[in-house]
């Protein structure tokens, strides 16, 4: 994982009766590679469905992410990285005409 694009995870939160957290990175390719490395097979959430590109992690997946080098971060740092990723995604999408969802 590049030092200049850390993988960030926020605190677990209860949503619809289940604990989840967000995993983000300012670099989407790094985020996807890291998700695959830790065995997260759920699809990355992308705009316009959500506000920013991220993976939703269960408590077990969060533990694997931290063990593999993800950084536990406060909500402000996670949101800042997420907004950077969204801007990067929107720029790439405009330049390459990427479909919604980010993958061809």
C-alpha positions as a Markdown table, in Angstrom:
| # | Residue | x | y | z |
|---|---|---|---|---|
| 1 | Unk | 0.0 | 0.0 | 0.0 |
| 2 | Unk | 1.5 | 3.4 | -1.0 |
| 3 | Unk | 2.4 | 5.7 | 1.8 |
| 4 | Unk | 0.9 | 8.6 | 0.0 |
| 5 | Unk | -2.5 | 6.9 | -0.3 |
| 6 | Unk | -3.3 | 5.2 | 3.0 |
| 7 | Unk | -6.4 | 3.0 | 3.4 |
| 8 | Unk | -8.6 | 4.4 | 6.1 |
| 9 | Unk | -11.3 | 2.8 | 8.2 |
| 10 | Unk | -13.7 | 4.6 | 10.5 |
| 11 | Unk | -15.3 | 3.4 | 13.7 |
| 12 | Unk | -18.0 | 0.7 | 13.6 |
| 13 | Unk | -21.5 | 2.0 | 13.6 |
| 14 | Unk | -24.8 | 0.3 | 14.0 |
| 15 | Unk | -27.0 | 0.5 | 10.9 |
| 16 | Unk | -30.2 | -1.5 | 10.3 |
| 17 | Unk | -29.2 | -3.7 | 13.3 |
| 18 | Unk | -25.8 | -4.6 | 12.0 |
| 19 | Unk | -22.3 | -3.2 | 12.7 |
| 20 | Unk | -20.5 | -1.7 | 9.7 |
| 21 | Unk | -17.7 | 0.8 | 8.9 |
| 22 | Unk | -16.4 | 2.5 | 5.8 |
| 23 | Unk | -13.1 | 1.8 | 4.1 |
| 24 | Unk | -11.8 | 4.5 | 1.9 |
| 25 | Unk | -8.7 | 5.7 | 0.1 |
| 26 | Unk | -8.0 | 8.8 | -2.0 |
| 27 | Unk | -6.7 | 6.4 | -4.8 |
| 28 | Unk | -9.5 | 4.1 | -6.1 |
| 29 | Unk | -7.1 | 1.6 | -7.7 |
| 30 | Unk | -5.3 | 1.2 | -4.3 |
| 31 | Unk | -8.6 | 0.8 | -2.5 |
| 32 | Unk | -9.8 | -1.9 | -4.9 |
| 33 | Unk | -6.5 | -3.8 | -4.7 |
| 34 | Unk | -6.5 | -3.6 | -0.9 |
| 35 | Unk | -10.1 | -4.9 | -0.7 |
| 36 | Unk | -9.2 | -7.9 | -2.9 |
| 37 | Unk | -6.1 | -8.5 | -0.7 |
| 38 | Unk | -8.2 | -8.7 | 2.4 |
| 39 | Unk | -10.9 | -10.8 | 0.8 |
| 40 | Unk | -13.6 | -8.2 | 0.6 |
| 41 | Unk | -15.8 | -9.3 | -2.3 |
| 42 | Unk | -18.6 | -6.9 | -1.9 |
| 43 | Unk | -18.8 | -4.3 | -4.7 |
| 44 | Unk | -17.3 | -0.8 | -4.0 |
| 45 | Unk | -20.1 | 1.7 | -3.5 |
| 46 | Unk | -20.0 | 4.5 | -6.0 |
| 47 | Unk | -21.7 | 7.8 | -6.8 |
| 48 | Unk | -24.4 | 8.6 | -7.6 |
| 49 | Unk | -25.8 | 5.8 | -5.4 |
| 50 | Unk | -23.7 | 7.1 | -2.5 |
| 51 | Unk | -21.9 | 10.3 | -1.8 |
| 52 | Unk | -18.4 | 8.9 | -2.0 |
| 53 | Unk | -16.6 | 5.8 | -3.2 |
| 54 | Unk | -16.1 | 3.3 | -0.4 |
| 55 | Unk | -16.5 | -0.3 | 0.8 |
| 56 | Unk | -18.8 | -1.2 | 3.7 |
| 57 | Unk | -17.0 | -3.5 | 6.1 |
| 58 | Unk | -18.3 | -5.9 | 8.7 |
| 59 | Unk | -16.4 | -6.1 | 12.0 |
| 60 | Unk | -14.4 | -9.1 | 10.8 |
| 61 | Unk | -13.4 | -7.4 | 7.5 |
| 62 | Unk | -12.5 | -4.3 | 9.5 |
| 63 | Unk | -10.2 | -6.4 | 11.7 |
| 64 | Unk | -8.5 | -7.9 | 8.5 |
| 65 | Unk | -8.1 | -4.5 | 7.0 |
| 66 | Unk | -6.4 | -3.1 | 10.2 |
| 67 | Unk | -4.2 | -6.2 | 10.4 |
| 68 | Unk | -3.1 | -5.7 | 6.8 |
| 69 | Unk | -2.2 | -2.0 | 7.4 |
| 70 | Unk | -5.3 | 0.1 | 7.1 |
| 71 | Unk | -5.3 | 3.1 | 9.5 |
| 72 | Unk | -8.1 | 3.6 | 12.0 |
| 73 | Unk | -9.2 | 7.2 | 11.4 |
| 74 | Unk | -11.7 | 9.6 | 12.7 |
| 75 | Unk | -14.7 | 10.5 | 10.6 |
| 76 | Unk | -13.1 | 13.8 | 9.5 |
| 77 | Unk | -10.1 | 12.1 | 7.9 |
| 78 | Unk | -12.3 | 9.4 | 6.3 |
| 79 | Unk | -14.6 | 12.1 | 4.8 |
| 80 | Unk | -11.6 | 14.1 | 3.5 |
| 81 | Unk | -10.1 | 11.1 | 1.7 |
| 82 | Unk | -13.6 | 10.1 | 0.4 |
| 83 | Unk | -14.1 | 13.6 | -1.1 |
| 84 | Unk | -10.7 | 13.4 | -2.8 |
| 85 | Unk | -11.6 | 10.0 | -4.2 |
| 86 | Unk | -14.9 | 11.3 | -5.5 |
| 87 | Unk | -13.3 | 14.3 | -7.2 |
| 88 | Unk | -10.7 | 12.0 | -8.8 |
| 89 | Unk | -13.4 | 9.6 | -9.9 |
| 90 | Unk | -15.5 | 12.3 | -11.4 |
| 91 | Unk | -12.5 | 13.7 | -13.3 |
| 92 | Unk | -11.5 | 10.3 | -14.6 |
| 93 | Unk | -15.1 | 9.6 | -15.6 |
| 94 | Unk | -15.4 | 12.9 | -17.5 |
| 95 | Unk | -12.1 | 12.2 | -19.3 |
| 96 | Unk | -12.7 | 8.6 | -20.1 |
| 97 | Unk | -16.4 | 8.4 | -20.2 |
| 98 | Unk | -16.5 | 5.8 | -17.5 |
| 99 | Unk | -19.9 | 4.3 | -16.8 |
| 100 | Unk | -21.7 | 4.8 | -13.6 |
| 101 | Unk | -20.4 | 2.4 | -11.0 |
| 102 | Unk | -16.8 | 3.0 | -12.2 |
| 103 | Unk | -16.0 | -0.2 | -13.9 |
| 104 | Unk | -16.3 | -1.2 | -17.5 |
